[in-house]
Amino acid sequence: MATQCIKAWVYGRVQGVGFRYSTQLQAKTLGLMGYARNMDDGSVEVLACGEAEQVEKLVSWLKAGGPRSAYVERVLTEPHQPDDIPLRFVIR
């Protein structure tokens, strides 16, 4: 099955509330590879690679608000083809 990758930027109260850790757990549960990292503007950037259906489930989870401690205002996504796909899902 082909690997699909997306890059997402999650805006709202998403730093300092366990958002990256919860995203990592969700991604691992879905069998995805990639990363979650804090950005200087207060957003979180997420790279997710894996089966298209599983990637879409993660995007839906992000749009639904992620962990209960977070408040997601909006999620922007775009297809992405990284030079190197991470071998697991990490927090950066």
Jmol script that loads the backbone (N, CA, C; Angstrom):
load data "model"
ATOM      1  N   MET A   1       0.842  -1.180   0.000  1.00  0.00           N
ATOM      2  CA  MET A   1       0.000   0.000   0.000  1.00  0.00           C
ATOM      3  C   MET A   1       0.890   1.247   0.000  1.00  0.00           C
ATOM      4  N   ALA A   2       0.489   2.270  -0.725  1.00  0.00           N
ATOM      5  CA  ALA A   2       1.282   3.496  -0.855  1.00  0.00           C
ATOM      6  C   ALA A   2       1.242   4.314   0.428  1.00  0.00           C
ATOM      7  N   THR A   3       2.366   4.933   0.707  1.00  0.00           N
ATOM      8  CA  THR A   3       2.468   5.802   1.870  1.00  0.00           C
ATOM      9  C   THR A   3       2.068   7.211   1.486  1.00  0.00           C
ATOM     10  N   GLN A   4       1.208   7.817   2.295  1.00  0.00           N
ATOM     11  CA  GLN A   4       0.782   9.197   2.098  1.00  0.00           C
ATOM     12  C   GLN A   4       1.342  10.028   3.243  1.00  0.00           C
ATOM     13  N   CYS A   5       1.775  11.237   2.943  1.00  0.00           N
ATOM     14  CA  CYS A   5       2.268  12.147   3.986  1.00  0.00           C
ATOM     15  C   CYS A   5       1.518  13.465   3.914  1.00  0.00           C
ATOM     16  N   ILE A   6       1.228  14.008   5.073  1.00  0.00           N
ATOM     17  CA  ILE A   6       0.656  15.351   5.160  1.00  0.00           C
ATOM     18  C   ILE A   6       1.454  16.136   6.187  1.00  0.00           C
ATOM     19  N   LYS A   7       1.424  17.436   6.021  1.00  0.00           N
ATOM     20  CA  LYS A   7       1.955  18.324   7.045  1.00  0.00           C
ATOM     21  C   LYS A   7       0.776  19.151   7.530  1.00  0.00           C
ATOM     22  N   ALA A   8       0.634  19.260   8.838  1.00  0.00           N
ATOM     23  CA  ALA A   8      -0.473  20.011   9.430  1.00  0.00           C
ATOM     24  C   ALA A   8       0.078  21.037  10.411  1.00  0.00           C
ATOM     25  N   TRP A   9      -0.601  22.159  10.481  1.00  0.00           N
ATOM     26  CA  TRP A   9      -0.274  23.187  11.463  1.00  0.00           C
ATOM     27  C   TRP A   9      -1.514  23.390  12.300  1.00  0.00           C
ATOM     28  N   VAL A  10      -1.352  23.208  13.605  1.00  0.00           N
ATOM     29  CA  VAL A  10      -2.476  23.262  14.534  1.00  0.00           C
ATOM     30  C   VAL A  10      -2.333  24.535  15.366  1.00  0.00           C
ATOM     31  N   TYR A  11      -3.385  25.371  15.335  1.00  0.00           N
ATOM     32  CA  TYR A  11      -3.375  26.663  16.025  1.00  0.00           C
ATOM     33  C   TYR A  11      -4.376  26.659  17.164  1.00  0.00           C
ATOM     34  N   GLY A  12      -4.075  27.420  18.195  1.00  0.00           N
ATOM     35  CA  GLY A  12      -4.927  27.534  19.369  1.00  0.00           C
ATOM     36  C   GLY A  12      -4.059  27.391  20.610  1.00  0.00           C
ATOM     37  N   ARG A  13      -4.660  26.879  21.694  1.00  0.00           N
ATOM     38  CA  ARG A  13      -3.883  26.607  22.907  1.00  0.00           C
ATOM     39  C   ARG A  13      -3.375  25.174  22.793  1.00  0.00           C
ATOM     40  N   VAL A  14      -2.215  25.036  22.132  1.00  0.00           N
ATOM     41  CA  VAL A  14      -1.696  23.710  21.822  1.00  0.00           C
ATOM     42  C   VAL A  14      -0.263  23.499  22.309  1.00  0.00           C
ATOM     43  N   GLN A  15       0.310  24.490  22.974  1.00  0.00           N
ATOM     44  CA  GLN A  15       1.633  24.318  23.558  1.00  0.00           C
ATOM     45  C   GLN A  15       1.500  24.358  25.075  1.00  0.00           C
ATOM     46  N   GLY A  16       2.271  23.506  25.736  1.00  0.00           N
ATOM     47  CA  GLY A  16       2.239  23.461  27.202  1.00  0.00           C
ATOM     48  C   GLY A  16       1.052  22.716  27.780  1.00  0.00           C
ATOM     49  N   VAL A  17       0.354  21.950  26.944  1.00  0.00           N
ATOM     50  CA  VAL A  17      -0.830  21.216  27.413  1.00  0.00           C
ATOM     51  C   VAL A  17      -0.763  19.730  27.074  1.00  0.00           C
ATOM     52  N   GLY A  18       0.429  19.232  26.718  1.00  0.00           N
ATOM     53  CA  GLY A  18       0.592  17.824  26.382  1.00  0.00           C
ATOM     54  C   GLY A  18       0.146  17.471  24.978  1.00  0.00           C
ATOM     55  N   PHE A  19       0.020  18.484  24.115  1.00  0.00           N
ATOM     56  CA  PHE A  19      -0.494  18.247  22.769  1.00  0.00           C
ATOM     57  C   PHE A  19       0.425  17.353  21.948  1.00  0.00           C
ATOM     58  N   ARG A  20       1.729  17.631  21.954  1.00  0.00           N
ATOM     59  CA  ARG A  20       2.656  16.823  21.155  1.00  0.00           C
ATOM     60  C   ARG A  20       2.685  15.380  21.649  1.00  0.00           C
ATOM     61  N   TYR A  21       2.698  15.187  22.967  1.00  0.00           N
ATOM     62  CA  TYR A  21       2.719  13.840  23.539  1.00  0.00           C
ATOM     63  C   TYR A  21       1.450  13.073  23.144  1.00  0.00           C
ATOM     64  N   SER A  22       0.298  13.722  23.267  1.00  0.00           N
ATOM     65  CA  SER A  22      -0.968  13.067  22.905  1.00  0.00           C
ATOM     66  C   SER A  22      -1.028  12.757  21.417  1.00  0.00           C
ATOM     67  N   THR A  23      -0.488  13.666  20.599  1.00  0.00           N
ATOM     68  CA  THR A  23      -0.453  13.437  19.154  1.00  0.00           C
ATOM     69  C   THR A  23       0.435  12.246  18.837  1.00  0.00           C
ATOM     70  N   GLN A  24       1.571  12.146  19.527  1.00  0.00           N
ATOM     71  CA  GLN A  24       2.469  11.016  19.327  1.00  0.00           C
ATOM     72  C   GLN A  24       1.764   9.700  19.675  1.00  0.00           C
ATOM     73  N   LEU A  25       1.066   9.656  20.800  1.00  0.00           N
ATOM     74  CA  LEU A  25       0.343   8.441  21.191  1.00  0.00           C
ATOM     75  C   LEU A  25      -0.716   8.067  20.160  1.00  0.00           C
ATOM     76  N   GLN A  26      -1.458   9.063  19.684  1.00  0.00           N
ATOM     77  CA  GLN A  26      -2.503   8.819  18.690  1.00  0.00           C
ATOM     78  C   GLN A  26      -1.884   8.307  17.389  1.00  0.00           C
ATOM     79  N   ALA A  27      -0.796   8.937  16.958  1.00  0.00           N
ATOM     80  CA  ALA A  27      -0.129   8.534  15.716  1.00  0.00           C
ATOM     81  C   ALA A  27       0.427   7.119  15.818  1.00  0.00           C
ATOM     82  N   LYS A  28       1.036   6.798  16.940  1.00  0.00           N
ATOM     83  CA  LYS A  28       1.568   5.447  17.125  1.00  0.00           C
ATOM     84  C   LYS A  28       0.446   4.414  17.105  1.00  0.00           C
ATOM     85  N   THR A  29      -0.678   4.734  17.729  1.00  0.00           N
ATOM     86  CA  THR A  29      -1.832   3.841  17.726  1.00  0.00           C
ATOM     87  C   THR A  29      -2.305   3.573  16.299  1.00  0.00           C
ATOM     88  N   LEU A  30      -2.209   4.582  15.445  1.00  0.00           N
ATOM     89  CA  LEU A  30      -2.645   4.469  14.058  1.00  0.00           C
ATOM     90  C   LEU A  30      -1.560   3.903  13.143  1.00  0.00           C
ATOM     91  N   GLY A  31      -0.368   3.646  13.689  1.00  0.00           N
ATOM     92  CA  GLY A  31       0.721   3.088  12.895  1.00  0.00           C
ATOM     93  C   GLY A  31       1.400   4.092  11.984  1.00  0.00           C
ATOM     94  N   LEU A  32       1.382   5.370  12.376  1.00  0.00           N
ATOM     95  CA  LEU A  32       1.955   6.423  11.547  1.00  0.00           C
ATOM     96  C   LEU A  32       3.382   6.760  11.951  1.00  0.00           C
ATOM     97  N   MET A  33       4.094   7.343  11.015  1.00  0.00           N
ATOM     98  CA  MET A  33       5.448   7.836  11.250  1.00  0.00           C
ATOM     99  C   MET A  33       5.418   9.349  11.060  1.00  0.00           C
ATOM    100  N   GLY A  34       6.380  10.056  11.663  1.00  0.00           N
ATOM    101  CA  GLY A  34       6.437  11.504  11.493  1.00  0.00           C
ATOM    102  C   GLY A  34       6.905  12.181  12.759  1.00  0.00           C
ATOM    103  N   TYR A  35       6.369  13.380  12.982  1.00  0.00           N
ATOM    104  CA  TYR A  35       6.772  14.135  14.165  1.00  0.00           C
ATOM    105  C   TYR A  35       5.723  15.179  14.527  1.00  0.00           C
ATOM    106  N   ALA A  36       5.846  15.685  15.738  1.00  0.00           N
ATOM    107  CA  ALA A  36       5.089  16.851  16.205  1.00  0.00           C
ATOM    108  C   ALA A  36       6.105  17.777  16.854  1.00  0.00           C
ATOM    109  N   ARG A  37       6.063  19.059  16.484  1.00  0.00           N
ATOM    110  CA  ARG A  37       7.006  20.003  17.080  1.00  0.00           C
ATOM    111  C   ARG A  37       6.356  21.359  17.272  1.00  0.00           C
ATOM    112  N   ASN A  38       6.769  22.027  18.353  1.00  0.00           N
ATOM    113  CA  ASN A  38       6.302  23.373  18.638  1.00  0.00           C
ATOM    114  C   ASN A  38       6.932  24.356  17.667  1.00  0.00           C
ATOM    115  N   MET A  39       6.140  25.344  17.262  1.00  0.00           N
ATOM    116  CA  MET A  39       6.624  26.395  16.378  1.00  0.00           C
ATOM    117  C   MET A  39       6.698  27.706  17.174  1.00  0.00           C
ATOM    118  N   ASP A  40       7.518  28.623  16.694  1.00  0.00           N
ATOM    119  CA  ASP A  40       7.716  29.898  17.388  1.00  0.00           C
ATOM    120  C   ASP A  40       6.443  30.725  17.501  1.00  0.00           C
ATOM    121  N   ASP A  41       5.478  30.536  16.591  1.00  0.00           N
ATOM    122  CA  ASP A  41       4.244  31.327  16.624  1.00  0.00           C
ATOM    123  C   ASP A  41       3.186  30.749  17.567  1.00  0.00           C
ATOM    124  N   GLY A  42       3.534  29.690  18.314  1.00  0.00           N
ATOM    125  CA  GLY A  42       2.600  29.092  19.270  1.00  0.00           C
ATOM    126  C   GLY A  42       1.814  27.921  18.706  1.00  0.00           C
ATOM    127  N   SER A  43       1.996  27.617  17.431  1.00  0.00           N
ATOM    128  CA  SER A  43       1.304  26.483  16.817  1.00  0.00           C
ATOM    129  C   SER A  43       2.134  25.215  16.992  1.00  0.00           C
ATOM    130  N   VAL A  44       1.561  24.101  16.585  1.00  0.00           N
ATOM    131  CA  VAL A  44       2.277  22.829  16.550  1.00  0.00           C
ATOM    132  C   VAL A  44       2.243  22.333  15.111  1.00  0.00           C
ATOM    133  N   GLU A  45       3.407  21.952  14.597  1.00  0.00           N
ATOM    134  CA  GLU A  45       3.517  21.375  13.257  1.00  0.00           C
ATOM    135  C   GLU A  45       3.546  19.864  13.399  1.00  0.00           C
ATOM    136  N   VAL A  46       2.770  19.193  12.556  1.00  0.00           N
ATOM    137  CA  VAL A  46       2.691  17.734  12.583  1.00  0.00           C
ATOM    138  C   VAL A  46       2.974  17.200  11.188  1.00  0.00           C
ATOM    139  N   LEU A  47       3.915  16.284  11.093  1.00  0.00           N
ATOM    140  CA  LEU A  47       4.143  15.524   9.863  1.00  0.00           C
ATOM    141  C   LEU A  47       3.645  14.119  10.142  1.00  0.00           C
ATOM    142  N   ALA A  48       2.748  13.620   9.290  1.00  0.00           N
ATOM    143  CA  ALA A  48       2.210  12.275   9.474  1.00  0.00           C
ATOM    144  C   ALA A  48       2.302  11.514   8.160  1.00  0.00           C
ATOM    145  N   CYS A  49       2.908  10.335   8.221  1.00  0.00           N
ATOM    146  CA  CYS A  49       3.066   9.481   7.037  1.00  0.00           C
ATOM    147  C   CYS A  49       2.570   8.080   7.358  1.00  0.00           C
ATOM    148  N   GLY A  50       1.850   7.506   6.411  1.00  0.00           N
ATOM    149  CA  GLY A  50       1.337   6.154   6.588  1.00  0.00           C
ATOM    150  C   GLY A  50       0.223   5.890   5.600  1.00  0.00           C
ATOM    151  N   GLU A  51      -0.595   4.883   5.887  1.00  0.00           N
ATOM    152  CA  GLU A  51      -1.735   4.572   5.031  1.00  0.00           C
ATOM    153  C   GLU A  51      -2.698   5.757   5.031  1.00  0.00           C
ATOM    154  N   ALA A  52      -3.235   6.072   3.865  1.00  0.00           N
ATOM    155  CA  ALA A  52      -4.085   7.259   3.707  1.00  0.00           C
ATOM    156  C   ALA A  52      -5.221   7.309   4.727  1.00  0.00           C
ATOM    157  N   GLU A  53      -5.877   6.180   4.953  1.00  0.00           N
ATOM    158  CA  GLU A  53      -7.004   6.148   5.891  1.00  0.00           C
ATOM    159  C   GLU A  53      -6.550   6.498   7.309  1.00  0.00           C
ATOM    160  N   GLN A  54      -5.385   6.006   7.702  1.00  0.00           N
ATOM    161  CA  GLN A  54      -4.871   6.271   9.041  1.00  0.00           C
ATOM    162  C   GLN A  54      -4.426   7.733   9.181  1.00  0.00           C
ATOM    163  N   VAL A  55      -3.811   8.266   8.130  1.00  0.00           N
ATOM    164  CA  VAL A  55      -3.417   9.680   8.144  1.00  0.00           C
ATOM    165  C   VAL A  55      -4.663  10.549   8.306  1.00  0.00           C
ATOM    166  N   GLU A  56      -5.725  10.217   7.587  1.00  0.00           N
ATOM    167  CA  GLU A  56      -6.963  10.991   7.676  1.00  0.00           C
ATOM    168  C   GLU A  56      -7.577  10.889   9.075  1.00  0.00           C
ATOM    169  N   LYS A  57      -7.456   9.746   9.704  1.00  0.00           N
ATOM    170  CA  LYS A  57      -7.963   9.606  11.083  1.00  0.00           C
ATOM    171  C   LYS A  57      -7.214  10.535  12.028  1.00  0.00           C
ATOM    172  N   LEU A  58      -5.894  10.664  11.843  1.00  0.00           N
ATOM    173  CA  LEU A  58      -5.128  11.574  12.691  1.00  0.00           C
ATOM    174  C   LEU A  58      -5.543  13.018  12.436  1.00  0.00           C
ATOM    175  N   VAL A  59      -5.716  13.387  11.174  1.00  0.00           N
ATOM    176  CA  VAL A  59      -6.146  14.753  10.846  1.00  0.00           C
ATOM    177  C   VAL A  59      -7.512  15.035  11.477  1.00  0.00           C
ATOM    178  N   SER A  60      -8.421  14.085  11.410  1.00  0.00           N
ATOM    179  CA  SER A  60      -9.747  14.252  12.031  1.00  0.00           C
ATOM    180  C   SER A  60      -9.620  14.436  13.539  1.00  0.00           C
ATOM    181  N   TRP A  61      -8.718  13.680  14.161  1.00  0.00           N
ATOM    182  CA  TRP A  61      -8.484  13.800  15.607  1.00  0.00           C
ATOM    183  C   TRP A  61      -7.931  15.190  15.935  1.00  0.00           C
ATOM    184  N   LEU A  62      -6.996  15.674  15.117  1.00  0.00           N
ATOM    185  CA  LEU A  62      -6.456  17.026  15.328  1.00  0.00           C
ATOM    186  C   LEU A  62      -7.557  18.070  15.216  1.00  0.00           C
ATOM    187  N   LYS A  63      -8.379  17.949  14.184  1.00  0.00           N
ATOM    188  CA  LYS A  63      -9.457  18.922  13.961  1.00  0.00           C
ATOM    189  C   LYS A  63     -10.529  18.853  15.041  1.00  0.00           C
ATOM    190  N   ALA A  64     -10.695  17.683  15.641  1.00  0.00           N
ATOM    191  CA  ALA A  64     -11.677  17.522  16.717  1.00  0.00           C
ATOM    192  C   ALA A  64     -11.190  18.130  18.025  1.00  0.00           C
ATOM    193  N   GLY A  65      -9.927  18.556  18.069  1.00  0.00           N
ATOM    194  CA  GLY A  65      -9.430  19.239  19.259  1.00  0.00           C
ATOM    195  C   GLY A  65      -8.288  18.566  19.961  1.00  0.00           C
ATOM    196  N   GLY A  66      -7.890  17.375  19.506  1.00  0.00           N
ATOM    197  CA  GLY A  66      -6.767  16.713  20.158  1.00  0.00           C
ATOM    198  C   GLY A  66      -7.090  16.348  21.594  1.00  0.00           C
ATOM    199  N   PRO A  67      -6.106  16.461  22.489  1.00  0.00           N
ATOM    200  CA  PRO A  67      -6.348  16.103  23.890  1.00  0.00           C
ATOM    201  C   PRO A  67      -7.294  17.098  24.558  1.00  0.00           C
ATOM    202  N   ARG A  68      -7.924  16.666  25.618  1.00  0.00           N
ATOM    203  CA  ARG A  68      -8.920  17.513  26.297  1.00  0.00           C
ATOM    204  C   ARG A  68      -8.320  18.776  26.883  1.00  0.00           C
ATOM    205  N   SER A  69      -7.030  18.773  27.173  1.00  0.00           N
ATOM    206  CA  SER A  69      -6.380  19.947  27.763  1.00  0.00           C
ATOM    207  C   SER A  69      -6.108  21.048  26.739  1.00  0.00           C
ATOM    208  N   ALA A  70      -6.254  20.744  25.463  1.00  0.00           N
ATOM    209  CA  ALA A  70      -5.952  21.703  24.400  1.00  0.00           C
ATOM    210  C   ALA A  70      -7.217  22.394  23.913  1.00  0.00           C
ATOM    211  N   TYR A  71      -7.013  23.509  23.235  1.00  0.00           N
ATOM    212  CA  TYR A  71      -8.105  24.191  22.538  1.00  0.00           C
ATOM    213  C   TYR A  71      -7.623  24.480  21.127  1.00  0.00           C
ATOM    214  N   VAL A  72      -8.178  23.786  20.147  1.00  0.00           N
ATOM    215  CA  VAL A  72      -7.767  23.938  18.756  1.00  0.00           C
ATOM    216  C   VAL A  72      -8.698  24.931  18.064  1.00  0.00           C
ATOM    217  N   GLU A  73      -8.105  25.997  17.532  1.00  0.00           N
ATOM    218  CA  GLU A  73      -8.871  26.994  16.785  1.00  0.00           C
ATOM    219  C   GLU A  73      -8.998  26.610  15.318  1.00  0.00           C
ATOM    220  N   ARG A  74      -7.887  26.151  14.726  1.00  0.00           N
ATOM    221  CA  ARG A  74      -7.932  25.735  13.327  1.00  0.00           C
ATOM    222  C   ARG A  74      -6.760  24.814  13.015  1.00  0.00           C
ATOM    223  N   VAL A  75      -6.930  24.018  11.969  1.00  0.00           N
ATOM    224  CA  VAL A  75      -5.899  23.098  11.496  1.00  0.00           C
ATOM    225  C   VAL A  75      -5.767  23.297   9.988  1.00  0.00           C
ATOM    226  N   LEU A  76      -4.563  23.611   9.552  1.00  0.00           N
ATOM    227  CA  LEU A  76      -4.274  23.730   8.130  1.00  0.00           C
ATOM    228  C   LEU A  76      -3.462  22.511   7.714  1.00  0.00           C
ATOM    229  N   THR A  77      -3.787  21.918   6.574  1.00  0.00           N
ATOM    230  CA  THR A  77      -3.050  20.740   6.105  1.00  0.00           C
ATOM    231  C   THR A  77      -2.672  20.907   4.641  1.00  0.00           C
ATOM    232  N   GLU A  78      -1.607  20.223   4.267  1.00  0.00           N
ATOM    233  CA  GLU A  78      -1.226  20.144   2.857  1.00  0.00           C
ATOM    234  C   GLU A  78      -0.487  18.829   2.633  1.00  0.00           C
ATOM    235  N   PRO A  79      -0.604  18.276   1.429  1.00  0.00           N
ATOM    236  CA  PRO A  79       0.173  17.073   1.108  1.00  0.00           C
ATOM    237  C   PRO A  79       1.662  17.419   1.204  1.00  0.00           C
ATOM    238  N   HIS A  80       2.453  16.446   1.585  1.00  0.00           N
ATOM    239  CA  HIS A  80       3.883  16.703   1.743  1.00  0.00           C
ATOM    240  C   HIS A  80       4.660  15.454   1.341  1.00  0.00           C
ATOM    241  N   GLN A  81       5.769  15.652   0.654  1.00  0.00           N
ATOM    242  CA  GLN A  81       6.647  14.552   0.273  1.00  0.00           C
ATOM    243  C   GLN A  81       8.031  14.814   0.848  1.00  0.00           C
ATOM    244  N   PRO A  82       8.277  14.376   2.076  1.00  0.00           N
ATOM    245  CA  PRO A  82       9.586  14.618   2.686  1.00  0.00           C
ATOM    246  C   PRO A  82      10.684  13.819   1.984  1.00  0.00           C
ATOM    247  N   ASP A  83      11.896  14.351   2.033  1.00  0.00           N
ATOM    248  CA  ASP A  83      13.037  13.639   1.469  1.00  0.00           C
ATOM    249  C   ASP A  83      13.278  12.331   2.209  1.00  0.00           C
ATOM    250  N   ASP A  84      13.140  12.383   3.532  1.00  0.00           N
ATOM    251  CA  ASP A  84      13.333  11.195   4.386  1.00  0.00           C
ATOM    252  C   ASP A  84      12.120  11.044   5.288  1.00  0.00           C
ATOM    253  N   ILE A  85      11.423   9.917   5.171  1.00  0.00           N
ATOM    254  CA  ILE A  85      10.294   9.650   6.060  1.00  0.00           C
ATOM    255  C   ILE A  85      10.849   9.077   7.360  1.00  0.00           C
ATOM    256  N   PRO A  86      10.489   9.682   8.500  1.00  0.00           N
ATOM    257  CA  PRO A  86      10.952   9.141   9.774  1.00  0.00           C
ATOM    258  C   PRO A  86      10.527   7.687   9.954  1.00  0.00           C
ATOM    259  N   LEU A  87      11.307   6.936  10.694  1.00  0.00           N
ATOM    260  CA  LEU A  87      11.016   5.512  10.909  1.00  0.00           C
ATOM    261  C   LEU A  87       9.999   5.276  12.008  1.00  0.00           C
ATOM    262  N   ARG A  88       9.677   6.315  12.760  1.00  0.00           N
ATOM    263  CA  ARG A  88       8.667   6.240  13.828  1.00  0.00           C
ATOM    264  C   ARG A  88       8.108   7.634  14.033  1.00  0.00           C
ATOM    265  N   PHE A  89       7.196   7.805  14.977  1.00  0.00           N
ATOM    266  CA  PHE A  89       6.631   9.127  15.258  1.00  0.00           C
ATOM    267  C   PHE A  89       7.331   9.693  16.479  1.00  0.00           C
ATOM    268  N   VAL A  90       7.941  10.860  16.318  1.00  0.00           N
ATOM    269  CA  VAL A  90       8.758  11.453  17.384  1.00  0.00           C
ATOM    270  C   VAL A  90       8.262  12.845  17.745  1.00  0.00           C
ATOM    271  N   ILE A  91       8.672  13.289  18.903  1.00  0.00           N
ATOM    272  CA  ILE A  91       8.423  14.659  19.346  1.00  0.00           C
ATOM    273  C   ILE A  91       9.727  15.419  19.134  1.00  0.00           C
ATOM    274  N   ARG A  92       9.627  16.556  18.469  1.00  0.00           N
ATOM    275  CA  ARG A  92      10.825  17.374  18.226  1.00  0.00           C
ATOM    276  C   ARG A  92      10.759  18.633  19.047  1.00  0.00           C
TER     277      ARG A  92
END
end "model"
wireframe off; spacefill off
backbone 0.3
color backbone group
